Amino acid sequence: MCGIVGGIAQRDITPILLEGLKRLEYRGYDSAGMAVVRTGELQRERAQGKVAELEAALTRRRLNGRLGIAHTRWATHGKPSRENAHPHLSSASVAVVHNGIIENFEPLKARLEGQGYRFHSETDTEVIAHLFDCHYRAQPQPRHAQEARDTLLAAFRATLAELHGAYALGIIHCEHPEQLLCARMGSPLVIGVGSGEHFIASDPLALLQVTDRFVYLEEGDHALLTAHTSDIFSSGPVLQGEQSGTIRGCGSSAPLSNSCYWQQAERPIARFEHGPQAASKGDYRHFMLKEIHEQPEVLVDTLADKLTPEGTLLTAVLGPEAAELLPRVKQVQIVACGTSYHAGLVARYWLESLAGLPCSVEVASEFRYRHVAVQPGTLFVTLSQSGETADTLAALRFAKSAGYLATLAICNVPGSSLVRESQLRLMTHAGPEIGVASTKAFTTQLAVLAWLALVLGREQGRLDEVELAEQIAALQALPEQLRQVLELEPAIAELANGFAEKRHTLFLGRGAHYPVAMEGALKLKEISYIHAEAYAAGELKHGPLALVDDAMPVVSVAPSDALLEKLKSNLQEVRARGGRLINFVCERAGLEDEEGMRNFPLPKVPELTAPILYSVPLQLLSYHVALVKGTDVDKPRNLAKSVTVE
């Protein structure tokens, strides 16, 4: 959601921060701001609206300095406004940027107000600034540089010990112009490693203009950065004798707990695997269109480490524990949100038909709040593009102590929390996905899930060598078939013109294509703001048929499978009531264009890969309808790319 970028360098940090904010715009936000330390003073500028508004403000009032933090805010506490924009200040000395939610901000705010602090925003973040200032003032006066560093860290740790909730933090203090503080708990944060400079960001993409080397902070880590050093500390109790200090508080009503102790931690430096061009639109009008067209190539990349060219399943990619765990799987539990949830629903059909394993699929935000009956031998699978989705992470952390056989993350970001905290992992290799509406992340998730179904089907003895070879060949043929589907774009773009005045659309599918219809409806509503619903086609006569008239387009997903004839009957029900049909059909389905019915033929493919293939024309339809409607395709209103708060 919100975006953080900060840094300490031996050059002016302002243009780096501004460029970082521009690279984070895809995440969704409503205001932006920046603070830097210059000659012992804190300077700040903020603006409501786009980063361009902040940039314009900075041309009128130039900020420059070697230490700074910046932020794009997506409103949680308090309306979108300049006053609520980050960074937030305290005593003209402390500046804070924050992603996440502080759950106990109200009692903290009341205590701080009682101590004389005045609040100028409606946010929970301003509490952090004042709390840090309060703890800083409670420390002994430092006598030399090492004591000054210890004072800064002690105030920071005392602040962290009192925060309940989720946060990624960047804090600067005007009396410490060479030091940048940061921490993460439940919200992602990385350290960028440069040459004689260090940076922080909520996403590596924000810093690719200055570095491709990153340290991914673990849950509960905090760090003190200078231009030349990065000291990282882990939180929680440590072994007796390893405490490196104690904490002096500033009027907390409760004693500071063991979480206030710390120990230095080593975190590896990872090189970002995608070049800076991955965050560029290139010759495409929007990131979403670029990412739709990248799908054949990223599917090749996704399958490259999971299949040999000869068609052998490479199960070692799951991790060293896989060989022992896979034969013990008796059923599968999938948990995800949004588009990833739809991928899980498709996978349920594959896992049950190919592997013979019972499979449950649940929305993470619901799963985490109910009492779950865990059956022996259940593999717990999480899906997330970013690997930082708050509800999915919370579900994973619950699962690790709930008696599941093992946890498996399917994700697009190697250094993400979801990947690091799971026993087994499968990477989708989709590359950075900038458009808020997911496209290539969805199809690569489906490809990985299809591969997993084949692996488990072999382990369960459900697939003989001949059938397994046929299914693997189907996966390997998919990229070229997707290229054929992308050639439908001009015809789909022409069709989209008829949606200019439409307000509602119905999507229909059967079997594994019902979730594909759900994903198509989600895409249309996300970026065109047309109300869209998906139904299993067999449910039409149980209510949705009442909505059908000549003003509502009805989009169907109609591959050539065992349910095709049933679906044709459902489509006739729509035609009989004057409905206007748009069918994405197998070229051998036998449906002909007629008044009120338009058919788009797709290559005949096996049932395993059909859901992946049929997702792409629905993405193209949504994209071109959004163009006709004139909406912001890559940054739809009210939405953010990575939902890192509950």
ZAMARLUM-437300 format. One record per residue (C-alpha): x, y, z; residue number from 1. Coordinates in steps of 0.25 Angstrom, whole numbers, plus 5000, padded with zeros to 4 digits. Layout:
% residues N
      x      y      z   num
      X      Y      Z   NUM
...
This chain:
% residues 646
      x      y      z   num
   5000   5000   5000     1
   5008   5012   5005     2
   5022   5014   5000     3
   5035   5017   5008     4
   5048   5022   5002     5
   5060   5028   5010     6
   5075   5029   5010     7
   5088   5034   5016     8
   5099   5037   5005     9
   5110   5046   5002    10
   5102   5054   4992    11
   5089   5061   4991    12
   5078   5051   4995    13
   5066   5059   4990    14
   5066   5054   4975    15
   5068   5040   4979    16
   5056   5041   4989    17
   5047   5047   4978    18
   5051   5037   4968    19
   5048   5026   4978    20
   5034   5031   4981    21
   5031   5032   4966    22
   5035   5017   4965    23
   5025   5014   4976    24
   5013   5021   4970    25
   5008   5007   4965    26
   5005   5003   4980    27
   4993   5013   4981    28
   4994   5026   4990    29
   4987   5039   4992    30
   4998   5048   4997    31
   5013   5049   4997    32
   5024   5056   5006    33
   5039   5057   5008    34
   5048   5061   5020    35
   5063   5064   5020    36
   5073   5068   5030    37
   5082   5080   5026    38
   5092   5087   5035    39
   5085   5082   5047    40
   5071   5086   5043    41
   5059   5077   5039    42
   5053   5082   5026    43
   5040   5076   5021    44
   5030   5077   5009    45
   5017   5070   5007    46
   5006   5070   4997    47
   4992   5064   4995    48
   4990   5056   4982    49
   5001   5051   4973    50
   5016   5051   4974    51
   5016   5062   4963    52
   5009   5071   4973    53
   5021   5069   4983    54
   5031   5071   4971    55
   5024   5084   4968    56
   5025   5088   4982    57
   5040   5085   4983    58
   5042   5094   4971    59
   5037   5105   4979    60
   5044   5101   4992    61
   5057   5093   4989    62
   5061   5083   5000    63
   5074   5077   5000    64
   5083   5069   5009    65
   5090   5056   5011    66
   5080   5049   5020    67
   5065   5048   5017    68
   5052   5040   5017    69
   5040   5041   5008    70
   5026   5034   5007    71
   5014   5032   4998    72
   5002   5030   5007    73
   4989   5022   5006    74
   4979   5027   5016    75
   4976   5018   5028    76
   4975   5027   5040    77
   4970   5040   5035    78
   4965   5046   5022    79
   4974   5049   5010    80
   4980   5062   5013    81
   4993   5070   5014    82
   4993   5070   5029    83
   4991   5055   5029    84
   5003   5053   5019    85
   5016   5047   5024    86
   5026   5050   5029    87
   5021   5054   5043    88
   5030   5062   5052    89
   5032   5064   5067    90
   5038   5076   5073    91
   5044   5080   5060    92
   5055   5070   5062    93
   5049   5056   5059    94
   5043   5052   5045    95
   5036   5038   5043    96
   5030   5031   5031    97
   5022   5018   5034    98
   5014   5007   5027    99
   5004   4999   5035   100
   4995   5001   5046   101
   4998   5004   5061   102
   4987   4997   5068   103
   4989   5004   5082   104
   4991   5018   5077   105
   4979   5023   5084   106
   4985   5021   5099   107
   4999   5025   5094   108
   4993   5038   5089   109
   4985   5041   5102   110
   4998   5038   5110   111
   5006   5047   5101   112
   4996   5058   5101   113
   4996   5058   5116   114
   5011   5060   5115   115
   5009   5073   5107   116
   5011   5068   5092   117
   5001   5074   5082   118
   4996   5066   5070   119
   4994   5072   5057   120
   4988   5060   5049   121
   4978   5049   5050   122
   4988   5038   5048   123
   4993   5027   5056   124
   5007   5030   5051   125
   5009   5044   5058   126
   5009   5036   5071   127
   5022   5029   5067   128
   5029   5042   5065   129
   5025   5048   5078   130
   5027   5035   5086   131
   5041   5034   5080   132
   5044   5049   5084   133
   5039   5046   5098   134
   5048   5034   5099   135
   5060   5041   5093   136
   5058   5053   5103   137
   5058   5042   5115   138
   5072   5037   5111   139
   5085   5042   5119   140
   5092   5053   5112   141
   5103   5047   5103   142
   5117   5051   5105   143
   5123   5046   5092   144
   5120   5040   5078   145
   5118   5026   5083   146
   5109   5030   5094   147
   5101   5038   5084   148
   5099   5026   5076   149
   5095   5018   5088   150
   5085   5029   5092   151
   5078   5029   5078   152
   5077   5014   5078   153
   5072   5013   5092   154
   5061   5023   5089   155
   5057   5015   5077   156
   5056   5002   5084   157
   5048   5008   5095   158
   5039   5013   5084   159
   5038   5000   5077   160
   5035   4992   5090   161
   5022   5000   5092   162
   5016   4999   5078   163
   5006   4988   5076   164
   5002   4985   5061   165
   5009   4985   5048   166
   5020   4995   5044   167
   5031   4998   5034   168
   5038   5010   5040   169
   5048   5021   5035   170
   5053   5031   5046   171
   5063   5042   5045   172
   5067   5052   5056   173
   5073   5066   5053   174
   5084   5064   5064   175
   5089   5052   5057   176
   5091   5056   5042   177
   5099   5043   5039   178
   5089   5033   5044   179
   5076   5026   5039   180
   5068   5017   5047   181
   5058   5007   5041   182
   5050   4995   5046   183
   5040   4985   5041   184
   5029   4977   5048   185
   5018   4971   5039   186
   5021   4981   5027   187
   5032   4979   5017   188
   5045   4988   5017   189
   5058   4986   5010   190
   5072   4992   5012   191
   5079   4996   4999   192
   5094   4995   4999   193
   5101   5005   4991   194
   5116   5010   4990   195
   5118   5019   5002   196
   5103   5020   5004   197
   5091   5012   5009   198
   5076   5013   5006   199
   5063   5008   5011   200
   5050   5005   5003   201
   5037   4997   5004   202
   5040   4991   4991   203
   5053   4989   4984   204
   5048   4995   4971   205
   5048   5009   4978   206
   5064   5008   4978   207
   5068   5001   4965   208
   5073   5015   4960   209
   5084   5014   4971   210
   5086   5000   4975   211
   5083   4985   4971   212
   5088   4980   4985   213
   5078   4978   4996   214
   5077   4973   5010   215
   5063   4968   5013   216
   5060   4971   5028   217
   5054   4959   5036   218
   5041   4961   5044   219
   5045   4969   5057   220
   5058   4974   5051   221
   5062   4988   5053   222
   5075   4995   5048   223
   5084   5007   5049   224
   5090   5012   5036   225
   5101   5021   5033   226
   5107   5024   5019   227
   5117   5013   5021   228
   5111   5004   5032   229
   5098   4996   5034   230
   5096   4990   5048   231
   5084   4981   5048   232
   5078   4975   5061   233
   5068   4964   5064   234
   5057   4966   5074   235
   5052   4957   5085   236
   5058   4950   5097   237
   5073   4947   5096   238
   5082   4937   5103   239
   5086   4941   5117   240
   5099   4950   5116   241
   5096   4954   5102   242
   5088   4967   5105   243
   5095   4979   5100   244
   5088   4989   5108   245
   5075   4993   5116   246
   5064   5003   5112   247
   5060   5016   5119   248
   5046   5019   5117   249
   5038   5032   5117   250
   5026   5030   5126   251
   5021   5017   5120   252
   5010   5011   5130   253
   5015   4997   5127   254
   5029   4992   5129   255
   5037   4990   5116   256
   5038   4975   5113   257
   5048   4965   5108   258
   5045   4970   5094   259
   5054   4982   5098   260
   5066   4973   5098   261
   5074   4971   5085   262
   5085   4965   5078   263
   5093   4968   5066   264
   5088   4960   5054   265
   5095   4956   5041   266
   5086   4957   5028   267
   5091   4953   5014   268
   5092   4963   5003   269
   5084   4958   4991   270
   5085   4964   4977   271
   5072   4968   4970   272
   5069   4958   4959   273
   5062   4968   4949   274
   5068   4980   4943   275
   5063   4994   4944   276
   5056   4992   4931   277
   5046   4983   4938   278
   5040   4996   4944   279
   5038   5003   4931   280
   5026   5002   4922   281
   5035   5002   4909   282
   5027   5004   4897   283
   5014   5000   4903   284
   5003   5010   4907   285
   5001   5004   4921   286
   5008   4994   4930   287
   4996   4985   4930   288
   4997   4984   4915   289
   5012   4981   4916   290
   5010   4971   4926   291
   4998   4964   4918   292
   5008   4963   4906   293
   5019   4958   4915   294
   5011   4945   4919   295
   5017   4935   4909   296
   5031   4939   4913   297
   5029   4939   4928   298
   5022   4925   4927   299
   5035   4920   4920   300
   5043   4926   4932   301
   5033   4920   4942   302
   5034   4906   4937   303
   5049   4906   4934   304
   5053   4902   4948   305
   5042   4892   4949   306
   5042   4884   4936   307
   5054   4879   4928   308
   5053   4881   4913   309
   5050   4866   4912   310
   5038   4867   4922   311
   5044   4862   4935   312
   5038   4868   4948   313
   5049   4875   4956   314
   5043   4874   4970   315
   5056   4878   4976   316
   5052   4893   4974   317
   5042   4892   4985   318
   5054   4890   4995   319
   5061   4879   5002   320
   5050   4875   5011   321
   5041   4872   4999   322
   5045   4858   4996   323
   5041   4853   5010   324
   5028   4862   5011   325
   5022   4860   4998   326
   5018   4845   5000   327
   5011   4848   5013   328
   5001   4859   5007   329
   4987   4854   5009   330
   4980   4867   5006   331
   4982   4881   5003   332
   4978   4895   5009   333
   4980   4907   5000   334
   4979   4921   5006   335
   4980   4934   4998   336
   4973   4947   4995   337
   4967   4954   4982   338
   4973   4949   4969   339
   4982   4939   4976   340
   4969   4933   4983   341
   4963   4931   4969   342
   4976   4923   4965   343
   4974   4914   4977   344
   4960   4911   4973   345
   4964   4907   4959   346
   4975   4898   4966   347
   4965   4891   4974   348
   4959   4884   4961   349
   4973   4880   4957   350
   4977   4875   4971   351
   4965   4866   4972   352
   4964   4861   4958   353
   4979   4859   4956   354
   4984   4855   4970   355
   4971   4850   4976   356
   4974   4859   4988   357
   4963   4867   4996   358
   4965   4882   4994   359
   4959   4894   5002   360
   4961   4908   4997   361
   4959   4920   5006   362
   4960   4935   5007   363
   4971   4938   5016   364
   4964   4949   5023   365
   4953   4939   5027   366
   4961   4927   5030   367
   4970   4934   5040   368
   4958   4937   5049   369
   4951   4924   5050   370
   4954   4911   5058   371
   4960   4902   5048   372
   4959   4886   5049   373
   4973   4882   5043   374
   4973   4868   5037   375
   4986   4859   5038   376
   4995   4860   5026   377
   4989   4874   5021   378
   4999   4882   5013   379
   4996   4897   5015   380
   4998   4905   5002   381
   4999   4921   5002   382
   4998   4929   4989   383
   5002   4943   4988   384
   5009   4952   4977   385
   5016   4961   4987   386
   5018   4951   4998   387
   5015   4962   5008   388
   4999   4961   5008   389
   4996   4964   5022   390
   4984   4954   5023   391
   4991   4943   5016   392
   5004   4945   5025   393
   4995   4944   5037   394
   4989   4931   5032   395
   5003   4925   5030   396
   5007   4929   5044   397
   4995   4922   5050   398
   4997   4910   5041   399
   5011   4908   5046   400
   5006   4904   5060   401
   4993   4898   5056   402
   4998   4884   5053   403
   4999   4885   5038   404
   5008   4875   5031   405
   5016   4886   5024   406
   5015   4900   5019   407
   5017   4904   5004   408
   5018   4918   4998   409
   5015   4921   4984   410
   5020   4935   4981   411
   5027   4944   4971   412
   5037   4951   4981   413
   5048   4943   4986   414
   5052   4951   4998   415
   5038   4953   5003   416
   5033   4949   5017   417
   5024   4938   5011   418
   5035   4931   5005   419
   5045   4933   5016   420
   5035   4928   5026   421
   5030   4915   5019   422
   5036   4902   5019   423
   5034   4899   5004   424
   5034   4910   4993   425
   5031   4911   4978   426
   5035   4924   4971   427
   5026   4929   4959   428
   5037   4937   4953   429
   5027   4946   4947   430
   5037   4958   4949   431
   5032   4971   4955   432
   5017   4974   4953   433
   5014   4988   4954   434
   5000   4989   4949   435
   4990   4988   4961   436
   4981   4979   4954   437
   4989   4965   4954   438
   4991   4958   4940   439
   5004   4951   4939   440
   5005   4948   4953   441
   4991   4941   4952   442
   4995   4932   4940   443
   5009   4928   4946   444
   5002   4924   4959   445
   4993   4915   4951   446
   5004   4909   4943   447
   5011   4906   4957   448
   4999   4900   4963   449
   4997   4892   4950   450
   5011   4887   4952   451
   5009   4884   4967   452
   4996   4876   4963   453
   5004   4867   4954   454
   5015   4865   4965   455
   5005   4861   4975   456
   4998   4852   4965   457
   5010   4845   4962   458
   5013   4843   4977   459
   4999   4838   4979   460
   5001   4828   4968   461
   4989   4834   4960   462
   4997   4838   4948   463
   5004   4827   4939   464
   5016   4831   4931   465
   5008   4833   4918   466
   4997   4842   4924   467
   5008   4850   4932   468
   5016   4852   4919   469
   5003   4857   4912   470
   5000   4867   4923   471
   5015   4872   4924   472
   5014   4874   4909   473
   5002   4882   4910   474
   5009   4892   4920   475
   5021   4893   4911   476
   5012   4896   4899   477
   5005   4907   4906   478
   5014   4919   4904   479
   5013   4918   4888   480
   4997   4916   4890   481
   4997   4929   4898   482
   5004   4937   4887   483
   4993   4932   4878   484
   4982   4937   4887   485
   4989   4951   4888   486
   4986   4952   4873   487
   4971   4954   4877   488
   4974   4968   4883   489
   4970   4976   4871   490
   4956   4969   4871   491
   4955   4970   4886   492
   4958   4985   4886   493
   4947   4987   4875   494
   4937   4980   4884   495
   4941   4988   4896   496
   4935   5001   4889   497
   4921   4995   4892   498
   4924   4996   4907   499
   4925   5011   4907   500
   4911   5013   4914   501
   4910   4999   4921   502
   4908   4999   4936   503
   4907   4984   4938   504
   4913   4971   4932   505
   4911   4956   4935   506
   4922   4946   4934   507
   4919   4931   4933   508
   4927   4918   4934   509
   4926   4904   4938   510
   4936   4895   4945   511
   4950   4900   4946   512
   4945   4912   4937   513
   4936   4917   4948   514
   4947   4923   4956   515
   4953   4928   4942   516
   4940   4936   4940   517
   4941   4941   4955   518
   4955   4946   4951   519
   4949   4953   4938   520
   4939   4960   4946   521
   4949   4964   4957   522
   4958   4970   4946   523
   4946   4978   4939   524
   4941   4984   4952   525
   4956   4987   4957   526
   4960   4996   4945   527
   4947   5000   4938   528
   4938   5002   4950   529
   4927   4994   4943   530
   4919   4986   4953   531
   4922   4971   4949   532
   4918   4958   4955   533
   4922   4944   4952   534
   4913   4932   4953   535
   4914   4917   4951   536
   4906   4916   4938   537
   4897   4905   4944   538
   4892   4915   4954   539
   4886   4924   4944   540
   4872   4919   4946   541
   4874   4920   4962   542
   4873   4936   4961   543
   4883   4943   4952   544
   4875   4940   4940   545
   4866   4951   4945   546
   4877   4961   4942   547
   4878   4958   4928   548
   4873   4968   4917   549
   4878   4974   4904   550
   4886   4985   4912   551
   4895   4975   4920   552
   4906   4968   4913   553
   4908   4954   4917   554
   4922   4948   4916   555
   4924   4933   4915   556
   4937   4924   4916   557
   4934   4912   4907   558
   4945   4903   4905   559
   4943   4889   4898   560
   4942   4880   4911   561
   4932   4871   4917   562
   4923   4882   4921   563
   4922   4889   4908   564
   4908   4884   4904   565
   4903   4888   4917   566
   4908   4902   4916   567
   4902   4903   4902   568
   4889   4900   4908   569
   4891   4911   4918   570
   4895   4921   4907   571
   4882   4918   4900   572
   4875   4922   4913   573
   4882   4936   4912   574
   4878   4937   4897   575
   4864   4934   4899   576
   4863   4946   4909   577
   4869   4956   4899   578
   4883   4955   4906   579
   4895   4959   4898   580
   4906   4949   4898   581
   4921   4950   4897   582
   4927   4936   4896   583
   4941   4932   4897   584
   4940   4918   4891   585
   4949   4907   4886   586
   4950   4908   4871   587
   4943   4894   4870   588
   4932   4898   4879   589
   4922   4899   4868   590
   4916   4913   4872   591
   4914   4923   4861   592
   4912   4938   4861   593
   4898   4943   4860   594
   4890   4955   4864   595
   4893   4957   4879   596
   4904   4947   4880   597
   4919   4949   4877   598
   4929   4938   4878   599
   4944   4939   4879   600
   4951   4925   4875   601
   4963   4920   4884   602
   4972   4909   4881   603
   4967   4895   4885   604
   4976   4891   4897   605
   4976   4880   4908   606
   4967   4883   4920   607
   4979   4885   4929   608
   4984   4898   4922   609
   4970   4903   4917   610
   4968   4912   4930   611
   4981   4919   4928   612
   4979   4921   4913   613
   4964   4926   4915   614
   4969   4936   4925   615
   4977   4945   4915   616
   4965   4949   4906   617
   4957   4954   4919   618
   4969   4962   4923   619
   4970   4968   4909   620
   4955   4971   4910   621
   4956   4978   4923   622
   4968   4986   4919   623
   4961   4992   4906   624
   4948   4994   4913   625
   4956   5003   4923   626
   4962   5010   4912   627
   4948   5013   4906   628
   4944   5018   4920   629
   4956   5027   4922   630
   4960   5021   4935   631
   4974   5021   4941   632
   4977   5007   4937   633
   4990   5004   4945   634
   4985   5011   4957   635
   4970   5009   4959   636
   4964   5018   4970   637
   4963   5013   4984   638
   4972   5001   4981   639
   4987   4998   4984   640
   4996   4987   4979   641
   5001   4981   4991   642
   4991   4980   5003   643
   5000   4980   5015   644
   4990   4984   5025   645
   4977   4977   5030   646
